[in-house]
Amino acid sequence: MLRVRVETPCRPTESPEAVSAAVQNLFPDAQIEIRDGVLVGTTGNLGRLRERIRTQRIRDTARRQLLSGRQGDRSIVRLSKQAASVGVVNFASGGPLGDIVVEIESDDLAAVIDDVAESTVEGRA
C-alpha cells in the first residue's frame, strides 16, 4: 500500500489558497488541511509527480533524491514550494518560504521509486 504525506508551512505572508494550489500542482488528489499555519496533505497517488519528473527529464536526479532519503519502508524528500506553485519539481533544502516535505511510505518502496523515477543509466529508458 502506498501512503504519501506532504507538509509545508503556510507563512502569514502567503495565501493559504496559493499554498494549497502549489501542493495540488504536484499532488492533485491530496486531501489537504491547514492547521496552526501548517498545510498537511495525504494521498495515495504519485502520478502527477511521476509525470512532471519525466517531462522535466530529471528521472536520475529524482531517483538519487528518493534513494538518499530512504529510511526503511519510507523516503523523505524536500521540494521547493515556489517551484511547485508553477507545477515544477525542484528538489530543495531550506527555501525562504519553507519547503514541501514529502514522505512516501510503501510496503514495496523500491517498486514505487522505480515507477516514479526509473533509472535511465545503462541503457534503461
Helices and strands as residue ranges (DSSP letters): E 2-9, H 16-26, E 31-35, E 38-43, H 47-55, H 59-68, E 70-71, E 74-79, H 81-84, E 100-106, H 109-116
